[in-house]
């Protein structure tokens, strides 16, 4: 099974990284070429690049600038409004809680390969963000950038130096830990199951200083149109594949949730998939199988991490499924491709 076309991302940050390199005496031409880009491809308000290229660019920038915390520093220092449409919608929200919901709903306008969610857990509001491009597994710099950017946005719209309860990141890190706690002002834990920021839920009621209901209403209509046009470009099965792939890390994939995302009833979705000669369960299994083989090609991805990214609650469940697909365990398969 082939998954849909490689997700695209707004080229805003790629352009700014290139500008940063030039300002520090580096060569933007060389670093862009490393990931198959040039300055022309990242310029302009409508410029888009493959998400995997954006991820690679962050890693290359950290290397060229000799800054192992480049993503953290970049995300905490950029102008939040440079996020573009999403930035202006977040800034126009009435409260911080509405800003998070706006980001959750419309992140796909800026990046097709992102999945974010806001969950209320007791007294905490937990915001999570994952990259779901199947070609991307290790993405340390951009994950650190995005968590720092989220806190930057929170502080910008409320005009307060908000301090999270804690921050979690999926990848492992053993160096510069003090720098992360300095930027976030809170404990930061690595090698966790997700990328997450936890805030006191009472902070969701904080007003946004630049709230603008009329502007937000206009931008919402525009973003809804963009999302609708993107959905119409692909057929039903490919849309379902995309939604499953983006939802797997949350562990909450169901036909009901996918049908809701597509704006149709669960029975309607079942019927239309059957008419296409497939089913939700079959597509879910195919997506997991395809992603599993791709993830296992990345030597630094732990089996437990891959199991989580595929939506399995336990590595044993992933092992069982993989034996059904390949006839061997994930560990044995990985040994065979080295």
C-alpha positions in Angstrom: 0.0 0.0 0.0 1.2 3.5 -0.8 0.4 6.3 1.6 -0.7 9.6 0.2 1.7 12.2 -1.2 4.4 13.4 1.2 2.9 16.0 3.5 3.7 19.7 2.7 4.6 22.5 5.1 4.5 26.2 4.9 8.1 27.4 3.9 8.1 30.3 6.4 10.5 28.7 8.9 12.8 27.4 6.1 13.1 30.9 4.8 13.8 32.3 8.2 16.4 29.6 8.9 18.2 30.6 5.6 18.1 34.3 6.7 19.5 33.4 10.1 22.4 31.5 8.5 23.2 34.5 6.3 23.1 36.9 9.3 25.6 34.7 11.1 28.0 34.5 8.2 26.9 31.1 6.9 25.8 30.0 3.4 22.0 29.6 3.0 22.6 28.2 -0.5 24.7 25.3 0.9 22.3 24.4 3.7 19.2 24.6 1.5 20.9 22.4 -1.1 21.5 19.8 1.5 17.8 19.1 1.7 17.0 19.6 -2.0 15.9 23.3 -1.8 17.0 26.7 -3.0 16.1 30.2 -1.9 13.5 30.6 -4.7 11.6 27.6 -3.4 11.2 29.0 0.1 10.3 32.6 -0.8 6.8 34.0 -1.1 3.6 33.9 0.9 2.4 30.7 -0.8 5.7 28.7 -0.8 5.5 25.2 0.4 8.1 22.4 0.9 8.0 18.8 1.9 7.7 18.4 5.6 10.7 16.0 5.5 12.8 18.7 4.0 11.8 21.1 6.8 12.8 18.6 9.4 16.1 18.0 7.7 16.7 21.7 7.5 16.4 22.1 11.2 18.9 19.4 11.8 21.3 20.9 9.2 21.0 24.3 10.8 21.9 23.0 14.2 25.0 21.4 12.7 26.1 24.4 10.6 25.6 26.9 13.5 27.2 24.5 16.0 24.1 25.0 18.3 22.8 21.7 19.7 19.8 23.6 21.0 19.0 25.4 17.8 15.4 24.3 17.6 14.8 25.4 21.2 16.5 28.8 20.7 14.8 29.4 17.4 11.3 28.5 18.7 11.6 30.7 21.8 12.8 33.8 19.9 10.9 34.0 16.7 7.9 36.4 16.2 4.8 34.2 16.8 2.9 36.0 14.1 5.3 34.6 11.6 3.3 31.3 12.0 1.1 33.0 9.4 -2.6 32.5 9.3 -2.5 30.3 12.3 -0.5 32.8 14.3 -3.0 35.6 13.5 -5.9 33.3 14.4 -4.3 32.3 17.7 -3.6 36.0 18.5 -7.2 37.0 17.6 -8.7 34.4 20.0 -10.7 35.5 23.0 -8.9 33.3 25.5 -5.8 31.1 25.7 -8.2 28.1 25.7 -9.8 29.2 22.5 -6.3 29.8 21.0 -5.3 26.2 21.7 -8.5 24.9 20.1 -7.9 27.1 17.0 -4.4 25.7 16.7 -5.8 22.1 17.1 -8.4 22.6 14.4 -6.3 24.5 11.8 -2.7 23.3 12.2 -3.2 21.4 8.9 -3.4 24.7 7.0 0.3 25.3 7.9 1.5 21.7 7.9 -0.2 18.7 6.5 1.9 16.3 8.6 1.1 17.5 12.1 -1.3 16.2 14.6 -2.0 18.3 17.7 -4.5 17.9 20.5 -5.5 19.6 23.8 -6.8 17.3 26.6 -8.0 18.2 30.0 -6.6 15.8 32.7 -7.8 16.7 36.2 -6.3 20.1 36.9 -4.1 20.1 33.9 -4.5 21.2 30.2 -2.1 19.0 28.2 -1.2 20.0 24.7 0.5 17.4 22.6 2.0 17.6 19.1 3.3 14.9 16.8 4.8 14.7 13.3 3.0 12.0 11.3 4.9 12.0 8.0 5.9 8.3 7.5 9.3 9.3 6.1 10.2 11.1 9.4 11.1 9.3 12.6 14.0 11.2 14.2 13.2 14.9 14.3 14.8 16.2 17.5 15.4 19.8 16.4 12.0 20.5 15.0 10.2 18.9 17.9 12.1 21.0 20.3 11.4 24.0 18.1 7.6 23.4 18.1 7.4 22.9 21.9 9.3 26.1 22.4 7.1 27.9 19.8 4.0 26.8 21.6 5.2 28.4 24.9 6.3 31.4 22.9 2.8 31.8 21.5 1.2 31.3 24.9 3.3 34.0 26.4 2.8 36.3 23.4 -1.0 36.2 23.4 -1.4 36.6 27.1 1.5 39.1 27.6 2.6 37.0 30.6 5.6 34.7 31.1 3.5 31.6 31.6 5.3 28.7 33.2 4.2 25.1 32.4 3.9 22.4 35.0 6.2 20.2 32.9 7.3 19.5 29.3 7.8 16.1 27.7 9.7 15.2 24.5 9.8 11.9 22.7 13.4 11.8 21.8 16.3 11.2 24.2 18.8 13.9 25.2 21.5 13.9 27.8 23.2 17.3 27.2 22.2 20.9 27.8 19.3 19.9 30.0 19.7 23.1 32.1 19.1 25.2 29.0 15.7 23.6 28.4 14.7 24.3 32.0 15.8 27.9 31.6 13.7 28.4 28.5 10.6 26.7 29.7 11.0 27.5 33.4 9.9 24.0 34.3 11.0 20.4 34.4 11.7 19.0 31.0 11.6 15.2 30.5 13.1 13.3 27.5 12.6 9.8 26.1 8.8 10.0 26.8 5.9 8.6 24.9 4.8 12.0 23.4 5.7 15.6 22.9 3.6 17.5 25.5 3.3 20.7 27.5 1.2 20.7 30.6 -0.4 23.9 32.0 -2.6 24.6 34.9 -6.1 24.4 33.3 -7.1 27.7 34.9 -4.7 29.4 32.6 -7.0 28.6 29.7 -9.3 31.3 30.9 -6.7 34.0 30.5 -7.7 36.6 27.9 -5.6 37.2 24.7 -4.5 40.8 24.6 -5.0 41.1 20.8 -8.4 39.4 20.7 -10.4 40.4 17.5 -13.6 38.5 17.0 -14.3 39.9 13.5 -10.8 39.1 12.2 -11.0 35.6 13.7 -14.3 35.0 12.0 -12.9 36.0 8.6 -9.7 33.9 9.0 -11.8 30.9 10.1 -13.8 31.0 6.9 -10.7 31.2 4.8 -9.0 28.3 6.6 -12.1 26.2 6.4 -12.1 26.7 2.6 -8.4 25.7 2.4 -9.1 22.5 4.4 -12.2 21.7 2.3 -10.2 22.1 -1.0 -7.5 19.8 0.3 -10.0 17.1 1.3 -11.6 17.3 -2.2 -8.2 16.8 -3.9 -7.9 13.2 -2.7 -10.3 10.2 -2.8 -12.0 8.8 0.2 -9.6 5.9 0.9 -6.6 8.2 0.7 -8.3 10.7 3.1 -9.0 7.9 5.5 -5.3 6.8 5.3 -4.1 10.3 6.0 -6.4 10.7 9.0 -5.5 7.3 10.4 -1.8 8.1 10.1 -2.1 11.4 11.8 -4.2 10.0 14.6 -2.2 6.8 15.4 0.2 8.4 18.0 -2.8 9.6 20.1 -4.0 6.0 20.4 -7.6 7.0 19.8 -8.2 5.9 16.2 -11.8 4.8 15.6 -14.1 4.7 12.6 -16.4 7.1 14.6 -13.6 9.7 15.0 -12.5 9.4 11.4 -16.1 9.7 10.1 -16.5 12.9 12.2 -13.3 14.4 10.7 -14.7 13.7 7.3 -18.0 15.3 8.1 -20.1 12.1 7.6 -21.9 9.5 9.7 -20.2 6.3 10.8 -22.6 4.1 8.8 -22.1 6.2 5.7 -18.4 5.9 5.9 -18.6 2.1 6.4 -20.9 1.8 3.3 -18.8 4.0 1.1 -15.6 2.0 2.0 -17.4 -1.2 1.3 -18.5 0.1 -2.1 -14.8 0.8 -2.7 -13.9 -2.8 -1.9 -12.3 -2.2 1.5 -13.1 -1.5 5.1 -11.9 0.7 7.9 -10.2 -2.2 9.7 -8.4 -3.2 6.5 -7.1 0.3 5.9 -6.0 0.7 9.5 -4.0 -2.6 9.3 -2.5 -1.6 6.0 -1.4 1.9 7.3 0.2 0.3 10.4 2.0 -2.3 8.3 3.4 0.3 5.9 4.5 2.6 8.6 6.0 -0.2 10.7 8.4 -1.2 7.9 9.4 2.4 7.3 10.0 3.1 11.0 12.1 0.0 11.4 14.5 1.3 8.8 15.5 4.0 11.3 18.1 2.4 13.6 17.6 4.9 16.4 13.9 4.4 16.8 13.2 2.1 19.8 10.7 -0.8 19.3 8.6 0.6 22.1 8.5 4.0 20.4 7.5 2.6 17.1 4.7 0.6 18.9 3.4 3.9 20.4 3.6 5.8 17.1 1.5 3.0 15.5 -1.2 3.4 18.2 -0.5 0.2 20.2 -0.8 0.5 23.9 1.8 -2.3 24.5 4.9 -3.4 22.5 3.6 -7.0 22.7 0.6 -6.0 20.6 2.9 -4.6 18.0 5.1 -7.7 18.0 2.0 -9.9 17.5 0.8 -7.8 14.6 4.2 -7.6 13.0 4.7 -11.4 13.1 1.4 -11.7 11.2 2.6 -9.3 8.5 6.2 -10.5 8.2 6.5 -13.9 9.8 9.2 -12.6 12.1 9.5 -10.2 15.1 10.3 -6.5 14.5 13.7 -7.0 16.1 14.5 -9.9 13.8 13.3 -8.0 10.8 15.5 -5.0 11.8 18.6 -7.3 12.1 17.9 -8.6 8.6 17.9 -5.1 7.0 21.2 -4.0 8.5 
